[in-house]
Amino acid sequence: MERNAYFDNAKMFLIFFVVFGHMIQPYVEGSQAIGTFYTWLYTFHMPAFIFLAGFYAKGRSSLDFIMNLAKKLLIPYLIFQAIYTIYYFYIGKAGWLTDSIFYPHWSLWFLISLFSWHMLLIGYKKIHPAIALTLAVTLGIIVGYFDPIGHMFSLSRTFVFFPFFLLGHFASMNQLMILKQKRMKVLSVVVMSIIAVAIYFLPDINSGWLLASKSYSTLGMETYGSIARISVYLTAFVMAASFLAWVPQRRFAFTKIGERTLYVYLLHGFIVQLFRNYDILSLDHFGHWIGFVILSAIIVILLSTNTVMTIWQPLVEAKASRIKRLLIKLGVKEERYEEQTD
């Protein structure tokens, strides 16, 4: 079956936003414009990514499915947690050994949370969608009151972001295509513009609300944290919908990148952390913005090439089918060369 270009295009844009967001993060505090764009970007790019992950989730409970899922998600987590720890040590990153294997490095939290969302879906899919979503949102609000539920095991993010995964599972293609209507596109531009302006003029917004890894008390709003989280949920929902309204449906040359986002997601941290640790880049004027956009695009394209995927597949996917195909191909070429020389 041919893959749906709409979803691959969406994933391609979102993985670019992930890389670009991580590239500009060190400069957020020094510029209101950068801080505004960073916050605006984080209102939707991970919720939309998680929504798309849930769209194709089946919620199967068979042992074979669970074991295969663990192989795809948990084994790469353990491997890359170790690799990043070693990498941080060699580049001299501070605090490289302060967290145990239970505290995900960099963006590895997504692997643990994605596995957990699939497990939660086994039970939630049996409940009426409206009730299931209400329970998921309620749980996402409640966990903020408990300090122990934080970065460890990616527990906070698992519960807080689960409603988007669940919403993706319950959504249909017809419902998604409502967003492609002209009036919805116009509305989405208005929504995204209003939120951008609001972020710019509102007092400083702690990005921890969007990263969803900290409790309300840690974020300085222990009493009214639930109200803040509800507003974050509503903002993320309308922003993610607004983004999806503008994703093109036809296939482009870059669409294939959307099939390879896991490689970009897991590997871009090595490059970004190197830039950060040695303070290689600067973001001082508009020309630098253009440079960051281009550099982020290069990173995405590079990490989604066949060469990179062939080299890293044993660690990312716990299999070596690409290497085997390459060896077979090289073997065939060698045989043909020998026949010609004979």
C-alpha positions as CSV (number, residue, x, y, z in Angstrom):
1,M,0.0,0.0,0.0
2,E,1.2,3.5,-0.8
3,R,1.8,5.6,2.2
4,N,-0.5,8.6,2.8
5,A,1.5,11.7,1.7
6,Y,-0.5,14.0,4.0
7,F,0.9,12.3,7.1
8,D,4.4,12.0,5.9
9,N,4.4,15.7,4.9
10,A,3.1,16.6,8.4
11,K,5.8,14.5,10.0
12,M,8.5,16.0,7.8
13,F,7.6,19.5,8.8
14,L,7.2,18.6,12.5
15,I,10.7,16.9,12.7
16,F,12.1,20.0,11.1
17,F,10.4,22.1,13.8
18,V,11.8,19.7,16.5
19,V,15.4,20.2,15.2
20,F,15.0,23.9,14.7
21,G,13.4,24.4,18.1
22,H,16.4,22.6,19.7
23,M,18.8,24.7,17.7
24,I,17.4,28.0,18.9
25,Q,16.7,27.0,22.5
26,P,20.0,28.3,24.0
27,Y,19.2,31.8,22.7
28,V,15.6,32.0,24.0
29,E,16.5,34.0,27.1
30,G,18.4,36.7,25.3
31,S,15.8,37.8,22.8
32,Q,12.0,38.4,23.1
33,A,11.6,37.5,19.4
34,I,13.4,34.2,19.7
35,G,11.5,33.5,23.0
36,T,8.2,34.2,21.4
37,F,8.8,32.0,18.3
38,Y,10.2,29.2,20.5
39,T,7.1,29.3,22.8
40,W,4.8,29.5,19.8
41,L,6.4,26.5,18.1
42,Y,6.2,24.4,21.3
43,T,2.5,25.1,21.6
44,F,1.8,22.7,18.7
45,H,4.7,20.7,17.3
46,M,4.9,17.9,19.9
47,P,1.1,17.7,20.4
48,A,0.7,17.4,16.6
49,F,3.5,14.8,16.4
50,I,1.8,12.8,19.2
51,F,-1.6,13.1,17.6
52,L,-0.2,11.6,14.4
53,A,1.4,8.8,16.3
54,G,-1.9,7.9,17.8
55,F,-3.8,8.0,14.5
56,Y,-2.3,4.7,13.4
57,A,-2.1,3.1,16.9
58,K,-4.1,-0.1,17.2
59,G,-4.1,-0.7,20.9
60,R,-3.4,-4.4,20.5
61,S,-3.0,-6.5,23.7
62,S,-1.4,-9.6,22.3
63,L,2.0,-10.6,23.8
64,D,3.6,-10.7,20.3
65,F,2.6,-7.1,19.6
66,I,3.8,-5.9,23.0
67,M,7.1,-7.7,22.7
68,N,7.6,-6.3,19.2
69,L,6.7,-2.8,20.4
70,A,9.3,-3.1,23.3
71,K,11.9,-4.2,20.7
72,K,11.1,-1.2,18.6
73,L,11.0,1.4,21.4
74,L,12.5,0.2,24.7
75,I,15.6,-1.5,23.3
76,P,16.6,1.6,21.3
77,Y,15.9,3.7,24.4
78,L,18.4,1.7,26.4
79,I,21.0,1.7,23.6
80,F,20.8,5.5,23.0
81,Q,20.6,6.3,26.7
82,A,24.0,4.6,27.0
83,I,25.4,6.2,23.8
84,Y,24.3,9.7,24.8
85,T,25.9,9.2,28.3
86,I,29.2,8.3,26.7
87,Y,28.9,11.1,24.2
88,Y,28.2,13.7,26.8
89,F,31.3,12.5,28.7
90,Y,33.6,12.9,25.7
91,I,32.3,16.3,24.7
92,G,32.6,17.5,28.3
93,K,29.0,18.2,28.8
94,A,28.2,19.2,32.5
95,G,26.1,16.8,34.5
96,W,26.5,13.9,32.0
97,L,26.2,11.3,34.8
98,T,23.8,12.9,37.2
99,D,20.8,11.0,35.9
100,S,20.3,7.3,35.9
101,I,19.0,5.1,33.1
102,F,15.5,6.0,34.4
103,Y,15.9,9.7,33.5
104,P,15.8,9.9,29.7
105,H,18.6,11.9,28.1
106,W,17.7,14.6,25.5
107,S,14.6,13.7,23.6
108,L,14.6,10.0,24.5
109,W,11.6,10.5,26.7
110,F,9.5,10.1,23.6
111,L,10.4,6.4,23.2
112,I,9.3,5.5,26.8
113,S,6.2,7.6,26.5
114,L,5.2,6.2,23.1
115,F,5.5,2.7,24.5
116,S,3.4,3.7,27.5
117,W,0.7,5.3,25.3
118,H,0.3,2.1,23.4
119,M,-0.1,0.2,26.6
120,L,-2.6,2.7,28.0
121,L,-4.6,2.6,24.7
122,I,-5.3,-1.1,25.3
123,G,-7.7,-0.1,28.1
124,Y,-8.8,3.3,26.9
125,K,-9.9,2.1,23.5
126,K,-12.6,0.0,25.1
127,I,-14.2,3.1,26.6
128,H,-16.5,5.5,24.8
129,P,-14.3,8.2,23.1
130,A,-15.8,11.1,25.0
131,I,-15.4,9.4,28.3
132,A,-11.9,8.2,27.5
133,L,-10.7,11.6,26.5
134,T,-12.3,13.2,29.5
135,L,-10.5,10.7,31.8
136,A,-7.2,11.2,30.0
137,V,-7.4,15.0,30.3
138,T,-8.4,14.8,33.9
139,L,-5.5,12.5,34.7
140,G,-3.1,14.9,32.8
141,I,-4.4,17.7,35.0
142,I,-4.2,15.8,38.3
143,V,-0.6,14.5,37.9
144,G,0.7,18.1,38.0
145,Y,-0.1,18.2,41.7
146,F,2.3,15.4,42.5
147,D,6.0,16.4,42.6
148,P,7.3,12.8,42.3
149,I,5.7,12.5,38.9
150,G,8.2,14.3,36.8
151,H,11.1,13.5,34.5
152,M,11.7,10.0,35.9
153,F,10.5,7.3,33.5
154,S,9.0,10.3,31.5
155,L,5.9,9.9,33.7
156,S,4.7,13.4,33.6
157,R,5.0,13.8,29.8
158,T,3.3,10.4,29.4
159,F,0.2,11.4,31.3
160,V,0.1,15.0,30.1
161,F,0.5,14.3,26.4
162,F,-1.6,11.1,26.3
163,P,-4.9,13.0,25.4
164,F,-3.3,14.0,22.1
165,F,-2.3,10.4,21.4
166,L,-5.8,9.2,22.3
167,L,-7.4,11.9,20.2
168,G,-5.4,10.8,17.2
169,H,-6.5,7.2,17.7
170,F,-10.2,8.2,17.8
171,A,-10.0,10.6,14.9
172,S,-11.0,9.6,11.4
173,M,-9.6,10.7,8.1
174,N,-12.9,12.4,7.3
175,Q,-12.7,14.5,10.5
176,L,-9.1,15.5,9.7
177,M,-10.1,16.6,6.2
178,I,-12.5,19.1,7.6
179,L,-9.4,21.1,8.5
180,K,-8.6,21.3,4.8
181,Q,-11.7,23.4,4.1
182,K,-10.9,27.0,3.0
183,R,-12.7,28.6,5.9
184,M,-10.8,26.4,8.3
185,K,-7.5,27.4,6.8
186,V,-8.4,31.1,7.1
187,L,-9.5,30.5,10.7
188,S,-6.2,28.7,11.4
189,V,-4.2,31.7,10.2
190,V,-6.2,34.0,12.5
191,V,-5.7,31.6,15.5
192,M,-2.0,31.2,15.0
193,S,-1.5,34.9,14.6
194,I,-3.5,35.8,17.7
195,I,-1.6,33.3,19.8
196,A,1.7,34.6,18.5
197,V,0.8,38.1,19.4
198,A,-0.5,37.0,22.8
199,I,2.7,35.2,23.6
200,Y,4.8,38.3,22.6
201,F,2.9,40.7,24.8
202,L,2.1,38.4,27.8
203,P,4.5,38.2,30.7
204,D,7.2,35.6,30.4
205,I,5.8,32.1,29.9
206,N,7.7,29.3,31.6
207,S,8.4,26.8,28.8
208,G,8.0,24.0,31.4
209,W,4.3,24.3,30.9
210,L,4.7,23.2,27.2
211,L,7.4,20.6,27.9
212,A,5.1,19.0,30.5
213,S,7.9,17.4,32.5
214,K,7.4,19.3,35.8
215,S,4.9,19.6,38.6
216,Y,2.8,22.7,39.3
217,S,4.8,23.6,42.4
218,T,8.1,23.4,40.4
219,L,6.5,25.7,37.9
220,G,5.5,28.2,40.6
221,M,1.8,27.7,40.4
222,E,0.8,25.1,42.9
223,T,-2.7,26.4,43.6
224,Y,-3.9,27.3,40.1
225,G,-1.8,24.9,38.1
226,S,-4.8,23.0,36.8
227,I,-6.2,26.2,35.3
228,A,-2.9,26.9,33.5
229,R,-2.8,23.3,32.2
230,I,-6.3,23.5,30.9
231,S,-5.4,26.7,29.0
232,V,-2.3,24.9,27.6
233,Y,-4.4,22.0,26.5
234,L,-6.8,24.3,24.7
235,T,-4.0,26.3,23.1
236,A,-2.2,23.1,21.9
237,F,-5.4,21.7,20.5
238,V,-6.3,24.7,18.3
239,M,-2.6,25.3,17.3
240,A,-2.1,21.6,16.3
241,A,-5.4,21.7,14.3
242,S,-4.3,25.0,12.7
243,F,-0.9,23.4,11.7
244,L,-2.6,20.3,10.2
245,A,-5.0,22.5,8.2
246,W,-2.0,23.7,6.1
247,V,-0.2,20.4,5.5
248,P,-0.2,19.6,1.8
249,Q,-1.8,16.4,0.6
250,R,0.2,15.7,-2.5
251,R,3.6,13.9,-2.7
252,F,6.8,16.0,-2.9
253,A,10.5,15.1,-3.2
254,F,10.8,15.8,0.6
255,T,7.8,13.7,1.5
256,K,9.9,10.6,2.0
257,I,11.7,12.3,5.0
258,G,8.4,11.8,6.8
259,E,8.9,8.1,6.8
260,R,12.3,8.4,8.5
261,T,11.6,10.8,11.4
262,L,12.7,8.4,14.1
263,Y,16.3,8.5,12.8
264,V,16.3,12.3,12.7
265,Y,14.7,12.4,16.2
266,L,17.3,10.1,17.8
267,L,20.4,11.3,16.0
268,H,20.1,15.1,15.8
269,G,20.9,15.4,19.4
270,F,24.6,14.5,18.8
271,I,24.9,17.5,16.4
272,V,22.9,20.0,18.4
273,Q,24.6,19.2,21.7
274,L,28.0,19.5,20.0
275,F,27.0,23.0,18.8
276,R,25.7,23.9,22.2
277,N,28.6,22.6,24.2
278,Y,31.3,24.4,22.2
279,D,29.2,27.5,21.6
280,I,29.8,27.2,17.9
281,L,26.8,29.2,16.6
282,S,25.3,32.6,17.4
283,L,21.8,34.0,16.7
284,D,22.1,37.8,16.6
285,H,20.4,39.1,13.5
286,F,18.1,38.1,10.7
287,G,20.9,36.6,8.6
288,H,21.6,34.1,11.4
289,W,17.9,33.1,11.4
290,I,18.2,32.2,7.8
291,G,21.4,30.3,8.5
292,F,19.7,28.3,11.4
293,V,16.8,27.4,9.1
294,I,19.2,26.2,6.4
295,L,21.4,24.3,8.9
296,S,18.4,22.7,10.5
297,A,17.1,21.6,7.1
298,I,20.6,20.1,6.3
299,I,20.6,18.2,9.5
300,V,17.1,16.7,8.8
301,I,18.0,15.8,5.2
302,L,21.4,14.3,6.2
303,L,20.0,12.2,9.0
304,S,17.3,10.8,6.7
305,T,19.6,9.6,3.9
306,N,19.9,6.0,3.0
307,T,23.6,5.9,4.1
308,V,22.8,7.1,7.7
309,M,19.9,4.7,7.9
310,T,22.0,1.8,6.8
311,I,24.7,2.5,9.4
312,W,22.3,3.2,12.3
313,Q,19.5,0.7,11.6
314,P,20.9,-2.0,13.9
315,L,20.7,0.5,16.8
316,V,17.6,2.3,15.9
317,E,15.4,-0.6,14.7
318,A,17.3,-3.5,16.2
319,K,17.7,-5.1,12.8
320,A,20.1,-5.1,9.9
321,S,18.0,-5.6,6.8
322,R,19.5,-2.6,5.1
323,I,23.1,-3.8,5.6
324,K,22.1,-7.3,4.4
325,R,20.5,-5.8,1.2
326,L,23.7,-3.7,0.7
327,L,25.9,-6.7,1.1
328,I,23.7,-8.7,-1.3
329,K,23.8,-5.9,-3.8
330,L,27.6,-5.6,-3.5
331,G,27.9,-9.4,-3.9
332,V,25.9,-9.3,-7.1
333,K,28.1,-6.5,-8.5
334,E,31.2,-8.4,-7.6
335,E,29.9,-11.6,-9.3
336,R,29.1,-9.6,-12.4
337,Y,32.5,-8.0,-12.4
338,E,34.2,-11.4,-12.1
339,E,32.1,-12.8,-15.0
340,Q,33.0,-9.9,-17.2
341,T,36.7,-10.2,-16.4
342,D,36.6,-14.0,-17.0
